[in-house]
């Protein structure tokens, strides 16, 4: 999930880098069995412990202990980084945000894994990409995520596929029903990086090359993406209040009837459905000329380079990402799984009607910019876009896009 930036930046600047593949624990998890610790974000749904109990009952000599880190991802990362910089063996399995792969690999904090040990061909392909860096597998996908467009079926006859349709429908609904148009997550934090990255992708562009070595951001395309948001603010179909929205604020505004459309993650479906019932619709994000491209979210499981029981950690990851447990990830934890076939299961679709749309969104999604200095990249994007949104004049978009590219090139040049 998205995270705030200042803590992340501070930890990143403090971290020392080593070459990817120079792992304190060897090239692959080949030895070491015994008790392990699974460090991940706080379990807010209480579904994790029963899964761990099943493992522990079958592996009494290799029990796993859950170490719940703070709910906020930036604080999770800060604690992991401090532990790994100290080369501590306290953590064995790490629940990593999908955007941390490059950094953790470059720092030598995690070890590469043998692809053949995991059924990656049965996972959603874009999700697997988030665990790969410099042609090595550094983690195993555990949960996925992609942005969706939530809309009111009582106000919208046919959901928009393009930005122009979103604009026109939002303005018409406001005139007829006095209901606000569209909002995403536009506060200056990681969520704004996500929303802008989605806009760039949905306009046909990208920000950084897939290998993280070059800035491929085109200021013209970036300006078009930014102008989509600026125009909404100027014309009022994106309310000014949206500049203060994170996930929860945008979810509440939508389900309380203040918006006709809202961009959010799948976790917002349950509460919105409970509130709106049959008035709730879900579709893919719109784009410049057709359906847009979401940003990938989710959690991958990696093994600490300093774990003393890497073989047990590897076997635990194989168990934890199995088809049976991935089904429980959805049904008991309400998180998007990574196995493709679960999105086509009729019983699951009946229970979670958004699954077909979510599958389409994940397959069309792209990772956030890949960089060992991701937090600095994200800070530049979020702060630049926030500055533009605060002054949404027609001249702003192109100037901000040119400046943003220059700052990003400086980060990539010095990494």
Residue, then its C-alpha position, 0 to 999 in steps of 0.5 A: x500500500x502507499x506510504x508517506x515519504x519523509x521517514x522513507x527518505x531519511x532511512x534511504x539516505x542512511x542506508x549503505x549500498x552493496x551490489x545486487x547479488x552480494x548477499x551476506x547469506x549466499x546466493x540461494x537458500x541452501x541450508x539452515x533449519x529451525x525456528x523462524x520469524x516472519x516480519x510483516x505489517x500489522x494484521x488488521x484482519x486477524x487472518x494470519x495467525x491461523x495460517x501460521x498455526x497450520x505450519x507450526x502444527x506440521x513443523x514443531x521443530x521449525x515453528x514460525x513466530x509472527x512479528x507484527x510491524x507498524x501498520x504504516x508501510x514507511x514505519x515497517x520499512x524503517x524497522x526492517x532497514x535498521x535491523x538489516x543494516x545491523x546484519x541482525x538475524x532476528x528477521x527471517x522472512x520479510x513481507x516487502x512492499x512490491x516497490x522495495x525489491x530493487x533497494x533491498x536487493x542492491x543493499x544485499x539485505x535479501x537473497x536471490x531465490x531459485x525460480x523453479x521452486x515456486x509456481x510462478x507460471x500460475x501467478x499473474x505475470x505483472x505481479x511476478x515482475x515486481x519480485x524480479x530485479x536484474x533478471x533475478x528473483x528476489x522474493x515471491x509474490x504473496x498479495x497483489x493490488x491494483x487501483x479501480x474506479x468506483x462509481x455510482x450506478x444510480x448516477x452513471x448509465x455507462x462507466x467512463x473509459x476515457x478521461x474525456x468521458x469521466x470529465x463530461x459525466x462528472x460535470x453533468x452529474x454535478x449539474x443534475x444532482x449536485x454531487x461531486x465528480x471524481x477524486x483519488x489520493x491527492x495529498x502530497x504522499x506516496x498515494x500521489x505518486x501512485x495516482x500520477x504514475x497511473x495517469x502517465x501510464x494511462x497516457x501511454x508513457x512511463x517514468x523510469x525504464x524497466x531496469x531502473x537505469x534511465x529516466x524515460x519520462x517524456x515531459x509532453x506525455x507527463x504534461x498531458x497526464x498532469x493536465x488531466x488532474x489540473x483541468x479537473x481542479x480548475x473546472x471543479x469536477x475534482x473538488x478542492x477537498x481531494x487535495x487532502x485525501x488519502x485512501x480513507x478520506x476518498x473512500x468515505x467521501x465516495x460511500x457517503x454520497x459526496x462523489x460519483x467516481x473515486x479511484x481506490x484499491x480493492x479493500x474499499x469495496x467491502x465498506x462501500x458495498x455495505x453502504x451503497x448496495x446495488x448503487x456500487x459499480x466497479x470498473x477499470x481506471x479510465x485513460x487518455x484514449x481508452x481504459x487506463x493502466x493502474x499501478x501495482x501494489x501488494x506484498x512479496x515475501x523475501x528471505x533475509x540475507x542474515x537469517x540463520x535458517x534460510x532453508x526453513x524460511x524458503x519452505x515456509x514461503x512455499x507453503x504460505x504462497x500455495x494455492x490453498x493459502x492464497x484462497x484464504x488470503x482472499x476469503x479470510x483476509x480480503x486481500x487480492x491473491x496472486x494465483x491467476x486461477x482464483x480470479x476465474x473461480x465462479x464461487x469466489x466471483x459470486x462472493x467478490x464480484x469485482x474479481x474479473x475487473x481486478x484481474x483485468x486491472x492487474x494484467x494491465x497494470x505496471x509497477x511504480x518506477x523501479x529504482x534502488x533510490x525509489x524513495x527519492x524518486x517518489x518524493x520528487x514526483x509527489x512534491x512536484x505534482x503537489x506543487x502543480x495541484x496547488x496552482x492548477x493554471x493551464x501553464x503549470x503542467x509542462x513546466x512542472x513536467x520538465x523540472x520533474x524530469x531534470x530532478x529524476x535524472x539527477x537521482x538516477x545519475x547518482x545512484 
